Amino acid sequence: MATVLLVEDDEIVRQALIHELTDLGHAVHSVVRALDALREATDGPGYDMIVLDLGLPDLDGAEALKMLRAVTDTPVIIATARDDEREIVRLLRTGADDYVVKPFSGDQLDARIQAVLRRVRTNAPPDVLEVGGLRIDRDARRAALDGTPLRLTRLEFDLLAFLAARSGRVVRRREVLAEVWRQANGDDQTLDVHMSWLRRKLGETAARPRYLHTVRGVGVMLTAP
């Protein structure tokens, strides 16, 4: 089943959902505040799903959703009492993967979780990624350039695989730091140093990039030469 981060401030609802989802086989960790959810999303053990209530005490859930989307790709199901079509459409466009309107049962939420996870897993990047002459085997944690194995550190491999899975897309620096280093507010210099080391191993420089490109003021991108 799934590892679920439940963000809900109503004690009765929270305890009921923890009990029901646990009985259905899920591992559930719960927090009450949006800022705690952000910390868990970036520094926690890694979640398969986030269930986010909109009426949180420290921050509106819609704002929390925007902040979560800036730091994690983890699927988010909105739990809302706002049965308003325009609001629901806005939340889905902001980055929610699904929604469920209160009151709802644990069985209904479980069905939503399973449906979203099926979609996510169907669309997940393959275990072996190929970008130009780069070949990255994520399961074996091996990478090669034009058939020659690359000797990468753990973080260099994680960075290369993360960018290769998003080949051709500019990825914001904050997103890279959150997903690779698990730091929502990491140091840009950390990324710059690892990009420099990785470029050296790919036989390129920042001045003459082939695979790794920096888009000033936006982020970084890996693309075939």
C-alpha positions as CSV (number, residue, x, y, z in Angstrom):
1,M,0.0,0.0,0.0
2,A,1.0,3.7,0.3
3,T,3.0,5.8,2.7
4,V,0.6,8.8,3.3
5,L,1.2,12.2,4.8
6,L,-2.1,13.4,6.2
7,V,-2.5,17.2,6.7
8,E,-5.6,17.7,8.8
9,D,-6.3,20.0,11.7
10,D,-9.6,18.5,12.9
11,E,-8.7,16.0,15.6
12,I,-11.7,13.8,15.2
13,V,-11.4,13.6,11.4
14,R,-7.6,13.1,11.6
15,Q,-7.8,10.2,14.0
16,A,-10.7,8.6,12.1
17,L,-8.8,8.7,8.8
18,I,-5.5,7.5,10.5
19,H,-7.5,4.5,11.9
20,E,-9.3,3.7,8.7
21,L,-6.3,4.1,6.3
22,T,-4.1,2.1,8.7
23,D,-6.7,-0.7,8.7
24,L,-6.6,-0.7,4.9
25,G,-2.8,-1.2,4.9
26,H,-1.4,2.3,4.5
27,A,1.3,3.8,6.7
28,V,0.0,7.2,7.8
29,H,1.9,10.1,9.3
30,S,-0.2,13.2,10.2
31,V,0.5,16.8,10.8
32,V,-1.8,19.7,11.7
33,R,-0.1,22.7,10.1
34,A,0.9,23.6,6.5
35,L,4.4,24.5,7.5
36,D,4.9,21.1,9.1
37,A,3.7,19.5,5.9
38,L,6.3,21.4,3.9
39,R,9.0,20.2,6.3
40,E,7.8,16.6,6.0
41,A,7.6,16.8,2.3
42,T,11.2,18.0,2.0
43,D,12.9,16.4,5.0
44,G,10.7,13.5,5.8
45,P,11.2,9.8,4.9
46,G,9.5,10.1,1.5
47,Y,5.8,9.8,0.9
48,D,3.7,8.2,-1.8
49,M,0.8,10.5,-1.3
50,I,-0.2,13.7,0.5
51,V,-3.8,14.3,1.6
52,L,-4.2,18.0,2.2
53,D,-7.1,19.7,4.0
54,L,-7.8,23.2,2.9
55,G,-8.8,24.7,6.2
56,L,-5.5,24.7,8.1
57,P,-4.7,27.0,11.1
58,D,-1.5,28.6,9.8
59,L,-2.0,28.8,6.0
60,D,-4.8,28.4,3.5
61,G,-4.6,25.0,1.9
62,A,-4.6,26.4,-1.6
63,E,-1.4,28.4,-0.7
64,A,0.1,25.3,0.9
65,L,-0.6,23.4,-2.3
66,K,1.4,26.0,-4.3
67,M,4.3,25.8,-1.9
68,L,4.2,22.0,-1.9
69,R,4.3,21.9,-5.7
70,A,7.4,24.1,-5.6
71,V,9.4,21.5,-3.6
72,T,8.0,18.0,-4.4
73,D,6.4,15.9,-7.1
74,T,4.5,13.8,-4.6
75,P,0.9,13.4,-5.6
76,V,-1.6,15.5,-3.6
77,I,-5.3,14.8,-3.0
78,I,-7.2,17.8,-1.7
79,A,-9.7,17.1,1.1
80,T,-12.2,19.9,1.0
81,A,-15.6,20.9,2.3
82,R,-15.8,23.5,-0.5
83,D,-18.0,21.8,-3.1
84,D,-17.6,24.6,-5.6
85,E,-16.7,23.6,-9.2
86,R,-14.6,26.7,-9.9
87,E,-12.6,26.3,-6.7
88,I,-12.0,22.6,-7.5
89,V,-10.9,23.4,-11.1
90,R,-8.5,26.1,-9.7
91,L,-7.0,23.6,-7.3
92,L,-6.5,21.0,-10.0
93,R,-4.8,23.5,-12.2
94,T,-2.6,24.6,-9.3
95,G,-1.2,21.1,-9.0
96,A,-3.7,18.9,-7.1
97,D,-3.9,15.4,-8.5
98,D,-7.4,14.7,-7.2
99,Y,-9.9,15.9,-4.6
100,V,-12.5,14.5,-2.3
101,V,-15.4,16.4,-0.8
102,K,-16.1,16.1,2.9
103,P,-17.7,14.2,4.5
104,F,-16.0,11.0,3.0
105,S,-15.1,7.6,4.2
106,G,-11.7,6.0,4.5
107,D,-12.8,3.5,1.8
108,Q,-13.5,6.4,-0.6
109,L,-10.2,8.1,0.2
110,D,-8.4,4.8,-0.3
111,A,-10.0,4.3,-3.7
112,R,-8.8,7.8,-4.7
113,I,-5.3,7.1,-3.4
114,Q,-5.1,3.9,-5.4
115,A,-6.4,5.6,-8.6
116,V,-3.9,8.4,-8.4
117,L,-1.0,6.0,-7.7
118,R,-2.0,3.9,-10.7
119,R,-1.8,7.0,-12.9
120,V,1.5,8.2,-11.4
121,R,3.1,4.8,-11.8
122,T,1.9,4.4,-15.4
123,N,3.5,7.8,-16.2
124,A,6.7,7.2,-14.2
125,P,10.0,7.5,-16.0
126,P,11.5,4.2,-17.1
127,D,14.2,2.6,-15.0
128,V,16.7,3.1,-17.9
129,L,16.9,6.7,-19.2
130,E,18.6,7.6,-22.5
131,V,19.4,11.2,-23.5
132,G,21.6,11.5,-26.5
133,G,24.7,9.4,-25.7
134,L,23.8,9.3,-22.0
135,R,22.4,6.0,-20.6
136,I,21.3,6.0,-17.0
137,D,20.2,2.8,-15.3
138,R,18.4,4.0,-12.2
139,D,18.0,0.5,-10.6
140,A,21.6,-0.5,-11.0
141,R,22.7,3.1,-10.3
142,R,25.0,3.1,-13.4
143,A,25.6,5.7,-16.0
144,A,27.5,5.7,-19.2
145,L,28.3,8.3,-21.9
146,D,28.8,7.0,-25.4
147,G,29.3,3.6,-24.0
148,T,32.0,4.6,-21.5
149,P,31.0,4.1,-17.8
150,L,30.9,7.3,-15.7
151,R,32.3,7.2,-12.2
152,L,29.8,9.3,-10.2
153,T,29.3,10.0,-6.6
154,R,25.9,9.2,-5.1
155,L,24.8,12.8,-5.3
156,E,26.2,13.2,-8.8
157,F,24.2,10.2,-10.0
158,D,21.0,11.4,-8.2
159,L,21.4,14.8,-9.8
160,L,22.0,13.3,-13.3
161,A,19.1,10.9,-13.0
162,F,16.7,13.5,-11.7
163,L,17.5,15.9,-14.6
164,A,17.4,13.1,-17.2
165,A,13.9,12.1,-16.1
166,R,12.9,15.6,-16.9
167,S,15.0,15.9,-20.1
168,G,14.3,19.0,-22.2
169,R,12.5,20.8,-19.3
170,V,14.0,23.7,-17.3
171,V,13.9,22.6,-13.6
172,R,13.9,25.3,-11.0
173,R,16.9,25.3,-8.7
174,R,14.6,25.1,-5.6
175,E,13.0,22.0,-7.0
176,V,16.4,20.3,-7.6
177,L,17.6,21.1,-4.1
178,A,14.3,19.8,-2.6
179,E,14.2,16.6,-4.6
180,V,17.9,15.6,-4.8
181,W,19.2,17.1,-1.5
182,R,15.8,17.1,0.3
183,Q,16.3,20.7,1.3
184,A,13.5,23.2,0.6
185,N,15.8,26.2,1.2
186,G,19.2,24.7,0.2
187,D,22.3,26.6,-0.7
188,D,22.5,27.4,-4.5
189,Q,26.3,27.1,-4.2
190,T,25.8,23.4,-3.4
191,L,24.0,22.9,-6.7
192,D,26.6,25.0,-8.6
193,V,29.5,22.9,-7.3
194,H,27.9,19.6,-8.1
195,M,26.9,20.8,-11.6
196,S,30.5,21.8,-12.1
197,W,31.8,18.4,-11.1
198,L,29.2,16.6,-13.2
199,R,30.0,18.8,-16.3
200,R,33.7,17.9,-15.9
201,K,32.8,14.1,-16.0
202,L,30.6,14.7,-19.0
203,G,33.5,16.5,-20.8
204,E,31.9,19.9,-20.9
205,T,32.1,23.3,-19.3
206,A,29.5,26.0,-18.3
207,A,30.9,28.1,-21.1
208,R,30.6,25.3,-23.6
209,P,27.7,23.1,-22.4
210,R,26.6,20.0,-24.3
211,Y,24.1,18.2,-21.9
212,L,23.9,20.4,-18.9
213,H,22.5,23.9,-19.4
214,T,21.9,26.7,-16.9
215,V,19.0,29.1,-17.6
216,R,19.9,32.2,-15.8
217,G,17.3,33.3,-13.2
218,V,15.2,30.2,-13.8
219,G,17.0,26.8,-13.3
220,V,18.9,24.0,-15.0
221,M,18.1,21.7,-17.9
222,L,19.6,18.5,-19.3
223,T,19.1,17.9,-23.0
224,A,20.7,16.0,-25.8
225,P,23.3,17.9,-27.7
